[in-house]
């Protein structure tokens, strides 16, 4: 099982130097994958959680690609925000430049004001996502033009619709921040959805929170990746037992001021690296 890291590409403490520092820490500790999130227009609903500056993922990953040998990806790229042929072109080029290191986590999006700013109908975001994923796959089949193999789609989404989309169109299901019992139950729903579609069950690549505490977290709704290092390692063992191919650690706790002081997150990543053999 591989372990990746979701790096904050937003917030008051983020700039090119800080992003380079994140990449150096993630690679230096032995992690496999560095991922970035996606927003295009920082409307008030977006800014409340992810304030500017917000670095666009394709350009930022292209810049980081020359500075690291890590796999690179998006968690998650918001599919309805870009024309699918543009996304297919940018992804294919980046995948070629990096020697096949790209993973595309994709989802439908949630920020209604951002959809309005982009003149995309919020109510059609699910249908558009399905159409765009199919269009990208079709584009990549033209090897002479796009010069890429099929790039893996990790389909984000915790809803029933997201699980069905992963079963129908994804190479992996990429649920975000939940409990181990919920993920176990979600995998049952994924298997049922894949059977209904007549498709093989896609892979499992969850993104979990990383919040290291000194005392054990005993709440019944404790999220995977939250607690002492012993609890976090036990969660990783559970996820490996559930068949996870990659687990992405998300050390952002929700306060944008954290981006000014990444050392806390780096300490947590170091603790995981010290207690989990990253190559196993």
C-alpha positions, 0 to 999 in steps of 0.5 A: 500500500502506497501513502501520499500527501495532500498538500495545501496549495492555498491560504495566507502562508502558501507561496512557491517557496512553501510549496517547494518546501512541502514537496521536499518534506514529502519526498524526503520522508519517503512518501509516494505521491503529492496531491493538490486540490482545485478551485478556479474562482475564489468566491466567498463560499470557497474563500471561507474554507480555502482563502487566496492565494489559491494555486491552480493545480495543473500549473503548480503540478507542472512546476513541481514536476521538475523539482521532485520524482514523486507521483503527482495528482489532484484531490480532487479536480472539479470536472465541470469547471473545464472543457473536457478536451482542455482537461484531457490535453493538459493532463496528457501533456503533464503525464508525458512530461513526468513519465507517467506519474499523474493521477487524476482525482475527479469530483463534481464540486460543491461551491454554488457561487463558483459554479455561477461565476464560471457560468456552469449550471450547478444542477447539472454538475453530476451529469456534466462530470459523467459526460466529461469523464467519458469524453476524456477517455475517448480523447486519450484513445487517440494516441497519435494526438494525445501521446498518453496512456490512460491516466487513472481516474480516482472518483471522489465522492462520499454520496451514493451518486459518487459511489455509483460514478466510481463503480461506472467510470473510475479506476478507483474510489477516492472517498474523503475524510471519514471513519473506518467503519463508514469506509468499510460500509462504503466498500460494500456499497461500491461492490454492489454498485459495480455488480449492478454495472457489470464491471469489476470493482474499482480500486480503493484509494481513500483520503484521510485526515492526519491529526496527531494527538498526544492522548487517544481520541475516544469519540465513536465518530473518530475519523480515520487518521485522527489520534495518537500515532498508534491509532493512526498506524492501526487505521492504516493497517485497517485500510490495507486490510480493506484493500486500499492501494493508496492512502492519501494523508490530509494534514490540513485541519481547517484553519487557513492560518495553519498554512503559515506554520506547516511544521506541525503537519510536517511533524505528523508526517514524520511521525507516520514515516517513523512508524510505518514502512512507507514502501510496504 
